Amino acid sequence: MRPEELAQWRAADEVFNRWLDLPAGERDAWLQRQALESEVRRRAEQLVAAHQRPRASIDPAGSDLAGCQLGAWTLESELGRGGMAVVYRGWREQGMARQQAAIKILTLGALGATGSDRFHREAAILARLAHPNITTLIDSGVAADGTCWLAMPLVTGNRIDDWCESRALDARAIVRLYLQVCDAVASAHRNLVIHRDIKPSNVLVDSDGQVRLLDFGIGQFTDVESERTSTLWRAVTPGYAAPEQLRGDPPTTAIDVYGLGALLHRLLTGRTPQSDSGTETTRPSLLVRRSGSPYHRHYVPLRNDLDRVLLKALAEEPGQRYATAEAMAEDLRRWLDGQPVLAEKPGVLYRTRKFVARNAVGVAAGVLLLASVAGGVGATLWQAREAQREAENARAQAQRAELVRDFLERVFTSTDPAAGGVPDALELLDEGARRARSGILRTDPLAAADILMLTGGARLALGQYDEGREDLEEAKSLLGNPEAGAFRERSQIESHLSQLSRMRGDGATALRHARAALAFADRAQTDAEDAQTFLAARVNLGMALFAGTPEAAAAEFEQVLAALPAAGLEETEVHLTALDGLSASLSVLEPLDIERIVELAEEQIRLSQLIDGPESGQYANTLADQVPTFSRAGDPERAEALALEAVAIADRAYTRPHHNRAAAHCQLGSYLTWQGRYGEALRYFAIADEINSALAISNLHAEACFRFSGYVHAAQGEHAKALTNLMHSWKILGEHDQHNSASGESSCGVRASVHLRLGDIAAAEKALAECVPDAGTTPQMMLTQAQAELHLVRGRFMDAARLAAGMREERPPEADDRYWMRPWMLSLLLAHRTGDTQSREMLVAGLGDFAATPTLSQCLERPTEVNCLALP
C-alpha cells in the first residue's frame, strides 16, 4: 500500500471510529457535516457500508437471520457486525442442556477466493488452542451455499482499555492484567498461530478480572495477493499494526510482539504509538509528563524502564523487537519484581562515541601514542607473520566454508516461522543478514561478507533493492582489505551492484561497477582459472554497455558466445544471458537481421526452460522478452501466446512486486496496444506501472512501459493519467541521456498532442521545445505529428499539410502498424477544412482497402477533430 493511501485509510478509520461512538440516529448527519478530503470520505463511506452490510453470502442484504440453522446451531439475536463478519447469539442441544455460543458468520471479503479450503485449515489450527485467556473454538462448518461459520464461547465483559480506565488502575496493576494477554499470545505462537490484530476491542476482561483474547486468526486471510487491496484495510488496524504488516509483508510472530507493545502503549498513555508523529514512536513517558494528562499517574513508571520495554517492542525493524511474546512478558515481570529490564541500554560503542565527542583533544593524543607503539611492535612482528601467512590462509579458507555452511543450516532451523509453520524466503534472508551482522561479523568478517553477498544478491532477485544494496555494500567493504583476495566474490558483488544501477537508470555507475567486476574476474581467472566468473563479468559489461553503445555490447556478447564451448559453459546461465543480451542489441541495430533474432529467441526459450524451469519467474521474463521479436517477424499468434503464458507464470511465481512480473504485464499490454485492443491493454499496463513505480525501476524497459501506457490512456481520453505516465517516461529518458533519442521524441511528441487535446497550447509548445532533434536527422513521427497538430490549432493549414504529406510519404499504409494512420487522418481533416475535394479523393485512393479500417473509416465518414485526431 502506498504511503498516501495508508494515510487516507488511517484518517478514514479515525472518522469511522468516531462515527461508531455516536447514537445510530445521528451518525449519517454527522458524517455529512464533516469537511473531509474526497479520498478520505470515500474510504470512510466504504467502512460504514461494510459495517452496515457485511458481504456474507448467507446475508447479502443484511437481513435478520434469527431462526436460521447452521450445523446444529440455531441463530437467535444479532450481537454485532462489521466488514469482516456478522455475529449472532446461537444455541444447540447438548444432551439434556442447551449450550449458548456466539456464532460468527464470515464474509466473502474476509475469506477471499480460496476461502473454504483456507477456512478449514485455519479452523483446525484454532481448535488446538487451549488457554484460559483465549476464546477457543467450539464448532465450525461451511453451509451448503458456501457460508463459513464459527461457534465460540459467549464472552461477556468490557474492553481492556475501558476496564483499566474505569478503575483508574496504576501501572503495576495494568501490567499484571496485561501479562495475561502476553501469555495467551505466547501460547498461540507455540501452536504456530499468529493473531495479527491485537487491539483493545479484541481483548475483553470479565467480572472476575480474567482476560479473554478474541478473534485469534479468524477472518484475516489476507496473504492471498489478489485480495489484499480489498481486505487489508479491515484485516489490520492503523495504530496497532506493525510497519511490515502495513507494507503487506508475510506475517511473522514479530507482528504480534508489535501489537502487544501497541496495546500496552494504549493502556499506559491513552494513545496508539503512532498517533502523533505518524512514522516514529515517541518515547511514551513524554506523552504523559504534563500534570493535566489523565494518564500522568503512569509518568514515573514509564520513565523508569517501561519506556525501554515499549520502545523495544515497538521497534521499526522486526529483528530489533523482543524475539518472542514470552521474552517481553519476562521483562515486564522483571520490572514488577524491581529487577533491571533486559531491553537494551545505550551500548559501549554509543558511550564511546559520546566520550570522544566530549574529549576530542585528549582522545587524539591517546590515539597518536597508541599508533606509535603499534608501529614499533608491527615492524618487529612482520617477518614472523609473513612466514605463517600461507598456512593460515589455507586454514582460514576451509574454516570460512565450514562456518558459512553451519551458519546457513542454523538460519533454516531457527527462523521464527510465518503462519503455517514454514519460513518464507524473505524471512530467511532477513535472519541471515541479521545474524551475519550480529554474530559472524565479530568472529570472522570474511565469512560475514560471504553471507551478506549471498543475501544481497538474493534480495535483488526478489525485488528488495534497498536492502540488497545495503548487504552488498557492506560485503564489499569487508572484502576491501587487499589481504582478503576473494576476487571471484568481489567480481560478483560488483556485478550485482551494476545490475542494480541499471535497474535504477544510473548508466554511468552501472558501467563503473561492470568494469570493476571484470577487473576482479580477470584476477580470479589468473589465480584460480575461473572462466565462468570471467565470462559472466563480460556479459555483465555488455549489459552495461547496451544503453549507450549497443554495437559494443553486441560485440561483447558475440565474443562470449564464441568462448563458451572451450570453457565447457554451453547450456549454462552465462550462455542464456549472453543470448539475451545479443538478441536485445541486434534488435536496435540496422540493418535488422530478423531471422537471426528469431533464431536467438527460440534458443533462449529452450535454454530458459531447461535452466530456470517452466514455472519460474525467469522463464516468464524470457518468454515476455520474445514477444516483440515474433510480432516483428509477422507471427502475432505466437507473440500473443507467449505474452499470455508469461503473465500467467509471473502471476503464479510472484506474490509481491517484482520487475519480472512488471515486464511480463508490460509486454502483453504493448502487444495488445499494437493490435489496437486498448481496453485490454490498460489492465496489464496498470499492474506494470504500479510495480515499476513501487520499486522505482528506471531502466529503459520501464520507460517504454510508461510511454506506451501513456499513449493508450490518451487514446482512451484519460488525459491526466496519460500525462503522468509520459512524464515518468521523460524523467527516465533524462536519466539515461536519451531525451534526443527516437524514444525521447516519441515521448514528448505524444505529451504535446495530449496538451493540445486539453486546449493547453502553451504546455504543448513547451513540450515540443524540449525535443530538439540533432541536426541532419529525421524527427520521429510522433514529434512531427504534434508539430503539425500545433500548426492546425494555430490555423496554419499549409504548414500542417506540408508536415502531414512528409509523414505520409515516410509511412505508407501497412497492416502491422497503427501509427501511420495519424498523418493520413490529419490530411483528411485539413482537406475537409479547406474544401479541397481533389486532395480528399487522392487520399482515399492512396488508402485503398485500408480506408475500411475502423478509426480511418470514422474520419472519412465524419471528418471532425474528434474523429480525425483520434489516437489509433
ZIJOSUL-V343648 format. One line per field, one symbol per residue. ss: DSSP state (H for helix, E for strand, L for the rest). psi: psi as a letter, one per 40 degrees, with the letter a starting at -180 (. if undefined). burial: + if it has 16 or more other C-alpha atoms within 10 Angstrom, else -. Layout:
ss=???
psi=???
burial=???
This chain:
ss=LLHHHHHHHHHHHHHHHHHHHLLHHHHHHHHHHLLLLHHHHHHHHHHHHHHHLLLLHHHLLLLLLLLLEELLEEEEEEEEELLLEEEEEEEEEELLEEEEEEEEEELHHHHLLLHHHHHHHHHHHHHLLLLLLELLEEEEEELLLLLEEEEELLLLLEEHHHHHHHLLLLHHHHHHHHHHHHHHHHHHHHLLLLLLLLLHHHEEELLLLLEEELLLLLLLLLLLHHHHHHHHHHHLLLLLLLHHHHHLLLLLHHHHHHHHHHHHHHHHHLLLLLLLLLLLLLLHHHHLLLLLLLLHHHHHHHHHHHHHHHHHHLLLLHHHLLLLHHHHHHHHHHHHLLLLLLLLLLLHHHHHHHHHHHLHHHHHHHHHHHHHHHHHHHHHHHHHHHHHHHHHHHHHHHHHHHHHHHHHHHHHHHLLLLLLLLLLHHHHHHHHHHHHHHHHHHHLHHHHHHHHHHHHHHHHHLLLHHHHHHHHHHHHHHLLLHHHLLHHHHHHHHHHHHHHHHHLLLHHHHHHHHHHHHHHHHHHHHHHLLHHHHHHHHHHHHHHHHLLLHHHHHHHHHHHHHHHHHHLLLLLHHHHHHHHHHHHHHHLLLLLLHHHHHHHHHHHHHHHHHHLLLLLHHHHHHHHHLHHHHHHLLLHHHHHHHHHHHHHHHHHHLLLLLHHHHHHHHHHHHHHHHLLLHHHHHHHHHHHHHHHHHLLLLLHHHHHHHHHHHHHHHHLLLHHHHHHHHHHHHHHHHHLLLLLLHHHHHHHHHHHHHHHHLLLHHHHHHHHHLLLLLLLLLLLHHHHHHHHHHHHHHLLHHHHHHHHHHHHHHLLLLLLLLLLHHHHHHHHHHHHHHLLHHHHHHHHHHHHHHHHLHHHHHHHHLLLHHHHLLLL
psi=hiddddddddddddddddddeiideeddddddehgiidddddddddddddddgifhdefdefiheheihhbehhibihdiiaeeihhihiiihgbeihhiihhhhiiddddadfdddddddddddddehgheehhihdiiihideehhiihiihhhaiidddddddefiiddddddddddddddddddddefhhdefhideehihadefhhhhifgeiefgeehdeeddeeddeeihhdeiiddddeeiiiiddddddddddddddddeeiidedddddihihdddeedhdeheedeedddddgdddddddddeidhdeeiididdddddddddddeeihiehhihadddddddddddfdddddddddddddddddddddeddddddeddddddddddddddddddddddddeehhiiheehiidddddddddddddddddddgdddddddddddddddddeegddddddddddddddeehdedbfdddddddddddddddddeegdddddddddddddddddddddefgddddddddddddddddddgdddddddddddddedddeffifiddddddddddddddeeiiihgdddddddddddddddddddieeidddddddddeddddddefgddddddddddddddddddheihiddddddddddddddddeegdddddddddddddddddefhfiddddddddddddddddeegdddddddddddddddddefedeiddddddddddddddddeegdddddddddeghiiheihiidddddddddddddeegddddddddddddddgihideiddddddddddddddddefgdddddddddddbdeeehddddddddggidddeeih.
burial=-------++++++-++--+-------+---+--------++-+++-++-++-+++++++----------+--++++-+--++++++++++++-------+++++++++++++--++--+--++-++--+---+++++-++++----++++++----+++++-+++---+-+--++-+++++++++++++-++++++++++--+++-----+++++++++++++---++--++++++++++++++++-+-+++++++++++++++++++++++++------+++++-+++-----+++++-++--++++++++++++-+--++-++++++++++-++----+++--------------------------------------------------------+--++--++--++--+++++---+--++++++++-+++--++---+++++++++++++++++++++-+++-++++++-++------++++++++++++++++++++++++++++++++++++++++----++++++++++++++++++--++-++-+++-++-++----+-+++++++++++++++++------+--++-++--++++++--+---++++++++++++++++----+--++-++++++++++-++--++++++++++++++++++-+-+--++-++++++-++--+-++++++++++++++++++++--+-+++-+++++++++-++-++++++++++++++++++++---+-+++-++--+-+-----++++++++++++++----+--++-++--++--+-+----+++++++++++++++------++--+---+--++---++++++--++--++++++
